[in-house]
Amino acid sequence: MKLIVMIPAYNEAHSIQRVIQSIPRKIPGIDKVEVLLVDDGSADKTSEFAHEAGADHVYRHAKNFGVVHAFKNGLTKALDKGADIIVNIDADGQFDAEEIPMLVAPVLSGKADVVLGSRFSGSSYRRVPLIKRIGNIIISLIVSLLSAQRIRDTQCGFRTLSRTAAEKTQLSGLFTYTQEMILMLSFKRMRLVELPISVRYFADRESRVVKNISRYTFKVLGVLLVTIIRRFWRYFLLIMTCVFALIVPLVML
C-alpha cells in the first residue's frame, strides 16, 4: 500500500523544507510513503529546497498556471507513480502533517473514499479569519444542499483520496478545485467523511485565493454551476430543446 503526499506549491521556499520534513514516513497500514511536490512556476528556490528536504518527486511548471492546474497535475503524477492513497497538503505550513495518519485511516479501513479536513469542526474554528468563515459558511451551505450531505468546510485543501476517487476526479480547471471536487465525487457516489483538523494562521500572509469575499463567492458559484451542468447536461439539453420547440412556433406566427 503506497501513500503519496502531494504538495502543490508556489513561491514557498520559506516553508517547504519544514513541511516536507514534518511528513511522517511510517504510518500503520502503509508500506511506503512518498512526497510529491508540484512547483507551479515559482520564482524562488521552492523546487531546490524541496529536493534538499527529501522530496521523492519534484515537478516544476514552466510558468504559474494556478492552483487547479497544480492540483490536477499532482493527482496525475501521483497515480502514475502507483499511489493507492493520495493526501493533499498545503506548502505553507498551515496544516499539521502529523495529522496525516488520522486523515488516511478511514480510507485504509474502507469506510471512506475521500476524507476532508475540517477547520470548522474542532477547536481551530475561532482561529480562522472572519472573512474566510463567512465565505465558507455561504459556499458550504450551497455545496451541502447540492450534494445532499452536510459539509462544514468546503475550502480546506488538506484532504485524502483513495485511488478510485482520484481517478474519478475530473476538474474543469476553473479558479479553485476544492468545492468542485466535493460536488463531483458526491455525484459519483464516493463516500465522503469530514474530520476536524488543527490549523495555524500567519498574520503577514495574504490568501492567494480569497482576496475579496464577494468576488470569491461569485467565482465559486460559477464553478459550481459549471459542475452541475456537466453532471446533468442531458437534462439541460432536453429543457433547452423543449423551450426552443415552444418559442419557434410563437415567433413564426
ZADO-1210 file (C-alpha; in nm, 4 decimals, padded with zeros to 6 digits):
<atoms>
<atom x="00.0000" y="00.0000" z="00.0000" code="MET" pos="1"/>
<atom x="00.1628" y="00.3208" z="-00.1185" code="LYS" pos="2"/>
<atom x="00.0731" y="00.6663" z="00.0112" code="LEU" pos="3"/>
<atom x="00.1829" y="00.9729" z="-00.1819" code="ILE" pos="4"/>
<atom x="00.1645" y="01.3087" z="-00.0058" code="VAL" pos="5"/>
<atom x="00.1093" y="01.5716" z="-00.2718" code="MET" pos="6"/>
<atom x="00.2147" y="01.9338" z="-00.2182" code="ILE" pos="7"/>
<atom x="00.1171" y="02.1987" z="-00.4740" code="PRO" pos="8"/>
<atom x="00.3431" y="02.4997" z="-00.4161" code="ALA" pos="9"/>
<atom x="00.4061" y="02.8493" z="-00.5461" code="TYR" pos="10"/>
<atom x="00.6887" y="03.0609" z="-00.4015" code="ASN" pos="11"/>
<atom x="00.7025" y="02.8654" z="-00.0750" code="GLU" pos="12"/>
<atom x="01.0808" y="02.8424" z="-00.0321" code="ALA" pos="13"/>
<atom x="01.0497" y="02.9813" z="00.3213" code="HIS" pos="14"/>
<atom x="00.8343" y="02.6923" z="00.4441" code="SER" pos="15"/>
<atom x="00.8617" y="02.3963" z="00.2066" code="ILE" pos="16"/>
<atom x="01.1514" y="02.2231" z="00.3806" code="GLN" pos="17"/>
<atom x="00.9770" y="02.2357" z="00.7166" code="ARG" pos="18"/>
<atom x="00.6579" y="02.0925" z="00.5662" code="VAL" pos="19"/>
<atom x="00.8340" y="01.8080" z="00.3850" code="ILE" pos="20"/>
<atom x="01.0454" y="01.7137" z="00.6857" code="GLN" pos="21"/>
<atom x="00.7369" y="01.7039" z="00.9095" code="SER" pos="22"/>
<atom x="00.5579" y="01.4446" z="00.6948" code="ILE" pos="23"/>
<atom x="00.5546" y="01.1075" z="00.8756" code="PRO" pos="24"/>
<atom x="00.7271" y="00.8366" z="00.6749" code="ARG" pos="25"/>
<atom x="00.5940" y="00.5466" z="00.8818" code="LYS" pos="26"/>
<atom x="00.2175" y="00.5047" z="00.9071" code="ILE" pos="27"/>
<atom x="00.0370" y="00.1894" z="01.0251" code="PRO" pos="28"/>
<atom x="-00.1147" y="00.0057" z="00.7296" code="GLY" pos="29"/>
<atom x="00.1056" y="00.1905" z="00.4780" code="ILE" pos="30"/>
<atom x="00.4062" y="00.0153" z="00.3252" code="ASP" pos="31"/>
<atom x="00.5616" y="00.3201" z="00.1644" code="LYS" pos="32"/>
<atom x="00.5215" y="00.6968" z="00.1973" code="VAL" pos="33"/>
<atom x="00.6462" y="00.9257" z="-00.0771" code="GLU" pos="34"/>
<atom x="00.6373" y="01.3037" z="-00.1114" code="VAL" pos="35"/>
<atom x="00.5487" y="01.4649" z="-00.4436" code="LEU" pos="36"/>
<atom x="00.5917" y="01.8387" z="-00.4954" code="LEU" pos="37"/>
<atom x="00.4285" y="02.0300" z="-00.7812" code="VAL" pos="38"/>
<atom x="00.6058" y="02.3639" z="-00.8156" code="ASP" pos="39"/>
<atom x="00.3655" y="02.5892" z="-01.0043" code="ASP" pos="40"/>
<atom x="00.6265" y="02.8104" z="-01.1676" code="GLY" pos="41"/>
<atom x="00.7833" y="02.9546" z="-00.8524" code="SER" pos="42"/>
<atom x="01.0245" y="03.2446" z="-00.8880" code="ALA" pos="43"/>
<atom x="01.2141" y="03.1407" z="-00.5750" code="ASP" pos="44"/>
<atom x="01.4001" y="02.8218" z="-00.4753" code="LYS" pos="45"/>
<atom x="01.0955" y="02.6134" z="-00.3824" code="THR" pos="46"/>
<atom x="01.1988" y="02.3208" z="-00.6058" code="SER" pos="47"/>
<atom x="01.5631" y="02.3233" z="-00.4955" code="GLU" pos="48"/>
<atom x="01.4724" y="02.3340" z="-00.1279" code="PHE" pos="49"/>
<atom x="01.2177" y="02.0552" z="-00.1778" code="ALA" pos="50"/>
<atom x="01.4894" y="01.8328" z="-00.3247" code="HIS" pos="51"/>
<atom x="01.7188" y="01.9137" z="-00.0326" code="GLU" pos="52"/>
<atom x="01.4434" y="01.8348" z="00.2181" code="ALA" pos="53"/>
<atom x="01.3963" y="01.4851" z="00.0766" code="GLY" pos="54"/>
<atom x="01.1005" y="01.5112" z="-00.1619" code="ALA" pos="55"/>
<atom x="01.0843" y="01.1914" z="-00.3690" code="ASP" pos="56"/>
<atom x="00.9353" y="01.3575" z="-00.6762" code="HIS" pos="57"/>
<atom x="00.9580" y="01.7233" z="-00.7804" code="VAL" pos="58"/>
<atom x="00.7780" y="01.8582" z="-01.0856" code="TYR" pos="59"/>
<atom x="00.8117" y="02.2201" z="-01.1902" code="ARG" pos="60"/>
<atom x="00.5790" y="02.4099" z="-01.4231" code="HIS" pos="61"/>
<atom x="00.7456" y="02.6475" z="-01.6667" code="ALA" pos="62"/>
<atom x="00.5077" y="02.9210" z="-01.5522" code="LYS" pos="63"/>
<atom x="00.2391" y="02.9795" z="-01.2924" code="ASN" pos="64"/>
<atom x="-00.0814" y="02.8113" z="-01.4123" code="PHE" pos="65"/>
<atom x="-00.2796" y="02.8335" z="-01.0881" code="GLY" pos="66"/>
<atom x="-00.3831" y="02.6061" z="-00.8041" code="VAL" pos="67"/>
<atom x="-00.6321" y="02.3954" z="-01.0043" code="VAL" pos="68"/>
<atom x="-00.3753" y="02.3046" z="-01.2682" code="HIS" pos="69"/>
<atom x="-00.1174" y="02.2227" z="-00.9999" code="ALA" pos="70"/>
<atom x="-00.3664" y="02.0023" z="-00.8142" code="PHE" pos="71"/>
<atom x="-00.4751" y="01.8193" z="-01.1317" code="LYS" pos="72"/>
<atom x="-00.1159" y="01.7647" z="-01.2395" code="ASN" pos="73"/>
<atom x="-00.0280" y="01.6383" z="-00.8916" code="GLY" pos="74"/>
<atom x="-00.3085" y="01.3814" z="-00.8990" code="LEU" pos="75"/>
<atom x="-00.1989" y="01.2592" z="-01.2413" code="THR" pos="76"/>
<atom x="00.1646" y="01.2272" z="-01.1348" code="LYS" pos="77"/>
<atom x="00.0704" y="01.0518" z="-00.8088" code="ALA" pos="78"/>
<atom x="-00.1457" y="00.7986" z="-00.9933" code="LEU" pos="79"/>
<atom x="00.1343" y="00.7417" z="-01.2463" code="ASP" pos="80"/>
<atom x="00.3695" y="00.6709" z="-00.9554" code="LYS" pos="81"/>
<atom x="00.1366" y="00.3982" z="-00.8281" code="GLY" pos="82"/>
<atom x="-00.0315" y="00.5737" z="-00.5367" code="ALA" pos="83"/>
<atom x="-00.3033" y="00.3739" z="-00.3618" code="ASP" pos="84"/>
<atom x="-00.3885" y="00.6715" z="-00.1419" code="ILE" pos="85"/>
<atom x="-00.3156" y="01.0400" z="-00.2032" code="ILE" pos="86"/>
<atom x="-00.3017" y="01.3121" z="00.0613" code="VAL" pos="87"/>
<atom x="-00.3020" y="01.6757" z="-00.0476" code="ASN" pos="88"/>
<atom x="-00.1479" y="01.9276" z="00.1931" code="ILE" pos="89"/>
<atom x="-00.0608" y="02.2967" z="00.1584" code="ASP" pos="90"/>
<atom x="00.3006" y="02.4073" z="00.1265" code="ALA" pos="91"/>
<atom x="00.2834" y="02.6996" z="00.3686" code="ASP" pos="92"/>
<atom x="00.2866" y="02.5004" z="00.6929" code="GLY" pos="93"/>
<atom x="-00.0693" y="02.5934" z="00.7781" code="GLN" pos="94"/>
<atom x="-00.1681" y="02.2333" z="00.8463" code="PHE" pos="95"/>
<atom x="-00.0141" y="01.9790" z="01.0823" code="ASP" pos="96"/>
<atom x="00.1425" y="01.6949" z="00.8818" code="ALA" pos="97"/>
<atom x="00.1349" y="01.4778" z="01.1939" code="GLU" pos="98"/>
<atom x="-00.2415" y="01.4514" z="01.1368" code="GLU" pos="99"/>
<atom x="-00.1923" y="01.2697" z="00.8049" code="ILE" pos="100"/>
<atom x="-00.2343" y="00.9215" z="00.9637" code="PRO" pos="101"/>
<atom x="-00.5714" y="01.0361" z="01.1031" code="MET" pos="102"/>
<atom x="-00.6879" y="01.1521" z="00.7585" code="LEU" pos="103"/>
<atom x="-00.5674" y="00.8292" z="00.5974" code="VAL" pos="104"/>
<atom x="-00.7289" y="00.5887" z="00.8476" code="ALA" pos="105"/>
<atom x="-01.0902" y="00.5979" z="00.7127" code="PRO" pos="106"/>
<atom x="-00.9675" y="00.5172" z="00.3604" code="VAL" pos="107"/>
<atom x="-00.7429" y="00.2390" z="00.4881" code="LEU" pos="108"/>
<atom x="-01.0295" y="00.0826" z="00.6825" code="SER" pos="109"/>
<atom x="-01.2612" y="00.1003" z="00.3819" code="GLY" pos="110"/>
<atom x="-01.5031" y="00.3425" z="00.5490" code="LYS" pos="111"/>
<atom x="-01.4439" y="00.6317" z="00.3087" code="ALA" pos="112"/>
<atom x="-01.3213" y="00.7164" z="-00.0398" code="ASP" pos="113"/>
<atom x="-01.2477" y="01.0798" z="00.0467" code="VAL" pos="114"/>
<atom x="-01.1553" y="01.2361" z="00.3802" code="VAL" pos="115"/>
<atom x="-01.1887" y="01.6122" z="00.4134" code="LEU" pos="116"/>
<atom x="-01.0062" y="01.8073" z="00.6792" code="GLY" pos="117"/>
<atom x="-01.2415" y="02.0491" z="00.8551" code="SER" pos="118"/>
<atom x="-01.1183" y="02.3657" z="01.0260" code="ARG" pos="119"/>
<atom x="-01.4734" y="02.4303" z="01.1481" code="PHE" pos="120"/>
<atom x="-01.5379" y="02.1106" z="01.3452" code="SER" pos="121"/>
<atom x="-01.2848" y="02.1496" z="01.6233" code="GLY" pos="122"/>
<atom x="-01.1041" y="02.3968" z="01.8428" code="SER" pos="123"/>
<atom x="-00.9394" y="02.5688" z="01.5433" code="SER" pos="124"/>
<atom x="-01.2651" y="02.7382" z="01.4411" code="TYR" pos="125"/>
<atom x="-01.2019" y="03.0665" z="01.6227" code="ARG" pos="126"/>
<atom x="-00.8557" y="03.0999" z="01.4698" code="ARG" pos="127"/>
<atom x="-00.9963" y="03.1059" z="01.1169" code="VAL" pos="128"/>
<atom x="-01.0127" y="03.4670" z="00.9865" code="PRO" pos="129"/>
<atom x="-01.3668" y="03.6080" z="00.9868" code="LEU" pos="130"/>
<atom x="-01.3719" y="03.6717" z="00.6116" code="ILE" pos="131"/>
<atom x="-01.2917" y="03.3045" z="00.5452" code="LYS" pos="132"/>
<atom x="-01.5569" y="03.1901" z="00.7908" code="ARG" pos="133"/>
<atom x="-01.8254" y="03.3981" z="00.6193" code="ILE" pos="134"/>
<atom x="-01.7310" y="03.2817" z="00.2707" code="GLY" pos="135"/>
<atom x="-01.7043" y="02.9213" z="00.3799" code="ASN" pos="136"/>
<atom x="-02.0436" y="02.9239" z="00.5523" code="ILE" pos="137"/>
<atom x="-02.2169" y="03.0546" z="00.2381" code="ILE" pos="138"/>
<atom x="-02.0488" y="02.8161" z="-00.0035" code="ILE" pos="139"/>
<atom x="-02.0658" y="02.5162" z="00.2315" code="SER" pos="140"/>
<atom x="-02.4423" y="02.5542" z="00.2686" code="LEU" pos="141"/>
<atom x="-02.4826" y="02.5513" z="-00.1103" code="ILE" pos="142"/>
<atom x="-02.2495" y="02.2525" z="-00.1572" code="VAL" pos="143"/>
<atom x="-02.4236" y="02.0654" z="00.1248" code="SER" pos="144"/>
<atom x="-02.7628" y="02.1154" z="-00.0378" code="LEU" pos="145"/>
<atom x="-02.6392" y="02.0077" z="-00.3820" code="LEU" pos="146"/>
<atom x="-02.4512" y="01.7039" z="-00.2520" code="SER" pos="147"/>
<atom x="-02.7234" y="01.6058" z="-00.0009" code="ALA" pos="148"/>
<atom x="-02.4543" y="01.5789" z="00.2652" code="GLN" pos="149"/>
<atom x="-02.3579" y="01.8172" z="00.5433" code="ARG" pos="150"/>
<atom x="-02.0129" y="01.9575" z="00.4673" code="ILE" pos="151"/>
<atom x="-01.8828" y="02.2179" z="00.7126" code="ARG" pos="152"/>
<atom x="-01.5597" y="02.3146" z="00.5400" code="ASP" pos="153"/>
<atom x="-01.5521" y="02.3000" z="00.1602" code="THR" pos="154"/>
<atom x="-01.2429" y="02.5168" z="00.1140" code="GLN" pos="155"/>
<atom x="-00.9837" y="02.3204" z="00.3086" code="CYS" pos="156"/>
<atom x="-00.7122" y="02.1710" z="00.0881" code="GLY" pos="157"/>
<atom x="-00.5939" y="01.9178" z="00.3474" code="PHE" pos="158"/>
<atom x="-00.7702" y="01.6039" z="00.2224" code="ARG" pos="159"/>
<atom x="-00.7235" y="01.2374" z="00.1364" code="THR" pos="160"/>
<atom x="-00.8366" y="01.0477" z="-00.1716" code="LEU" pos="161"/>
<atom x="-00.8419" y="00.6781" z="-00.2471" code="SER" pos="162"/>
<atom x="-00.7017" y="00.5788" z="-00.5835" code="ARG" pos="163"/>
<atom x="-01.0562" y="00.5250" z="-00.7125" code="THR" pos="164"/>
<atom x="-01.1644" y="00.8733" z="-00.6014" code="ALA" pos="165"/>
<atom x="-00.8549" y="01.0305" z="-00.7578" code="ALA" pos="166"/>
<atom x="-00.9232" y="00.8536" z="-01.0876" code="GLU" pos="167"/>
<atom x="-01.2814" y="00.9842" z="-01.0838" code="LYS" pos="168"/>
<atom x="-01.1732" y="01.3431" z="-01.0168" code="THR" pos="169"/>
<atom x="-01.2105" y="01.5326" z="-01.3432" code="GLN" pos="170"/>
<atom x="-01.1870" y="01.9035" z="-01.2732" code="LEU" pos="171"/>
<atom x="-01.2924" y="02.1806" z="-01.5089" code="SER" pos="172"/>
<atom x="-00.9778" y="02.3828" z="-01.4404" code="GLY" pos="173"/>
<atom x="-01.1666" y="02.6926" z="-01.3240" code="LEU" pos="174"/>
<atom x="-01.0391" y="02.9047" z="-01.0338" code="PHE" pos="175"/>
<atom x="-01.0485" y="02.6507" z="-00.7467" code="THR" pos="176"/>
<atom x="-01.0788" y="02.2738" z="-00.7101" code="TYR" pos="177"/>
<atom x="-01.1968" y="02.2332" z="-00.3504" code="THR" pos="178"/>
<atom x="-01.5752" y="02.2671" z="-00.3837" code="GLN" pos="179"/>
<atom x="-01.5902" y="02.1245" z="-00.7357" code="GLU" pos="180"/>
<atom x="-01.4142" y="01.8073" z="-00.6249" code="MET" pos="181"/>
<atom x="-01.6570" y="01.7524" z="-00.3385" code="ILE" pos="182"/>
<atom x="-01.9605" y="01.8032" z="-00.5583" code="LEU" pos="183"/>
<atom x="-01.8287" y="01.5899" z="-00.8426" code="MET" pos="184"/>
<atom x="-01.7328" y="01.2957" z="-00.6223" code="LEU" pos="185"/>
<atom x="-02.0608" y="01.3082" z="-00.4300" code="SER" pos="186"/>
<atom x="-02.2425" y="01.2859" z="-00.7653" code="PHE" pos="187"/>
<atom x="-02.0317" y="00.9768" z="-00.8399" code="LYS" pos="188"/>
<atom x="-02.1378" y="00.8132" z="-00.5119" code="ARG" pos="189"/>
<atom x="-01.7990" y="00.8396" z="-00.3471" code="MET" pos="190"/>
<atom x="-01.8149" y="00.8184" z="00.0326" code="ARG" pos="191"/>
<atom x="-01.7040" y="01.1472" z="00.1910" code="LEU" pos="192"/>
<atom x="-01.6042" y="01.1861" z="00.5552" code="VAL" pos="193"/>
<atom x="-01.5074" y="01.5054" z="00.7400" code="GLU" pos="194"/>
<atom x="-01.2616" y="01.5078" z="01.0295" code="LEU" pos="195"/>
<atom x="-01.1585" y="01.8029" z="01.2476" code="PRO" pos="196"/>
<atom x="-00.8026" y="01.9230" z="01.1953" code="ILE" pos="197"/>
<atom x="-00.5827" y="02.1825" z="01.3578" code="SER" pos="198"/>
<atom x="-00.4703" y="02.4873" z="01.1644" code="VAL" pos="199"/>
<atom x="-00.2375" y="02.7812" z="01.2133" code="ARG" pos="200"/>
<atom x="-00.2669" y="03.1229" z="01.0507" code="TYR" pos="201"/>
<atom x="00.0065" y="03.3741" z="00.9851" code="PHE" pos="202"/>
<atom x="-00.0754" y="03.7410" z="01.0323" code="ALA" pos="203"/>
<atom x="00.1514" y="03.8547" z="00.7485" code="ASP" pos="204"/>
<atom x="00.0238" y="03.6043" z="00.4924" code="ARG" pos="205"/>
<atom x="-00.2443" y="03.7062" z="00.2429" code="GLU" pos="206"/>
<atom x="-00.4658" y="03.4407" z="00.0890" code="SER" pos="207"/>
<atom x="-00.3856" y="03.3803" z="-00.2783" code="ARG" pos="208"/>
<atom x="-00.7391" y="03.2588" z="-00.3462" code="VAL" pos="209"/>
<atom x="-00.9710" y="03.4611" z="-00.1201" code="VAL" pos="210"/>
<atom x="-00.8786" y="03.8251" z="-00.1767" code="LYS" pos="211"/>
<atom x="-01.2301" y="03.9654" z="-00.1999" code="ASN" pos="212"/>
<atom x="-01.5143" y="03.7773" z="-00.0305" code="ILE" pos="213"/>
<atom x="-01.7905" y="03.8805" z="-00.2740" code="SER" pos="214"/>
<atom x="-01.5772" y="03.8202" z="-00.5836" code="ARG" pos="215"/>
<atom x="-01.4610" y="03.4872" z="-00.4476" code="TYR" pos="216"/>
<atom x="-01.8184" y="03.3791" z="-00.3729" code="THR" pos="217"/>
<atom x="-01.9400" y="03.4655" z="-00.7227" code="PHE" pos="218"/>
<atom x="-01.6464" y="03.2839" z="-00.8835" code="LYS" pos="219"/>
<atom x="-01.7100" y="02.9713" z="-00.6775" code="VAL" pos="220"/>
<atom x="-02.0804" y="02.9860" z="-00.7643" code="LEU" pos="221"/>
<atom x="-01.9753" y="02.9919" z="-01.1300" code="GLY" pos="222"/>
<atom x="-01.7585" y="02.6824" z="-01.0761" code="VAL" pos="223"/>
<atom x="-02.0488" y="02.5034" z="-00.9053" code="LEU" pos="224"/>
<atom x="-02.2846" y="02.5948" z="-01.1880" code="LEU" pos="225"/>
<atom x="-02.0441" y="02.4550" z="-01.4467" code="VAL" pos="226"/>
<atom x="-02.0086" y="02.1368" z="-01.2380" code="THR" pos="227"/>
<atom x="-02.3865" y="02.0908" z="-01.2187" code="ILE" pos="228"/>
<atom x="-02.4274" y="02.1481" z="-01.5933" code="ILE" pos="229"/>
<atom x="-02.1519" y="01.8972" z="-01.6671" code="ARG" pos="230"/>
<atom x="-02.3260" y="01.6416" z="-01.4459" code="ARG" pos="231"/>
<atom x="-02.6785" y="01.6994" z="-01.5743" code="PHE" pos="232"/>
<atom x="-02.6091" y="01.8236" z="-01.9292" code="TRP" pos="233"/>
<atom x="-02.8606" y="01.5838" z="-02.0818" code="ARG" pos="234"/>
<atom x="-03.1394" y="01.7373" z="-01.8755" code="TYR" pos="235"/>
<atom x="-03.0279" y="02.0895" z="-01.9656" code="PHE" pos="236"/>
<atom x="-03.0190" y="01.9923" z="-02.3334" code="LEU" pos="237"/>
<atom x="-03.3697" y="01.8457" z="-02.3090" code="LEU" pos="238"/>
<atom x="-03.5034" y="02.1585" z="-02.1390" code="ILE" pos="239"/>
<atom x="-03.3420" y="02.3893" z="-02.3949" code="MET" pos="240"/>
<atom x="-03.4812" y="02.1766" z="-02.6792" code="THR" pos="241"/>
<atom x="-03.8311" y="02.1966" z="-02.5321" code="CYS" pos="242"/>
<atom x="-03.8010" y="02.5729" z="-02.4825" code="VAL" pos="243"/>
<atom x="-03.6771" y="02.6156" z="-02.8384" code="PHE" pos="244"/>
<atom x="-03.9610" y="02.3995" z="-02.9711" code="ALA" pos="245"/>
<atom x="-04.2125" y="02.6198" z="-02.7922" code="LEU" pos="246"/>
<atom x="-04.0593" y="02.9553" z="-02.8837" code="ILE" pos="247"/>
<atom x="-04.0010" y="02.8984" z="-03.2571" code="VAL" pos="248"/>
<atom x="-04.3725" y="02.8401" z="-03.3448" code="PRO" pos="249"/>
<atom x="-04.4650" y="03.1537" z="-03.1487" code="LEU" pos="250"/>
<atom x="-04.2079" y="03.3624" z="-03.3359" code="VAL" pos="251"/>
<atom x="-04.3257" y="03.2253" z="-03.6689" code="MET" pos="252"/>
<atom x="-04.6869" y="03.3381" z="-03.6039" code="LEU" pos="253"/>
</atoms>
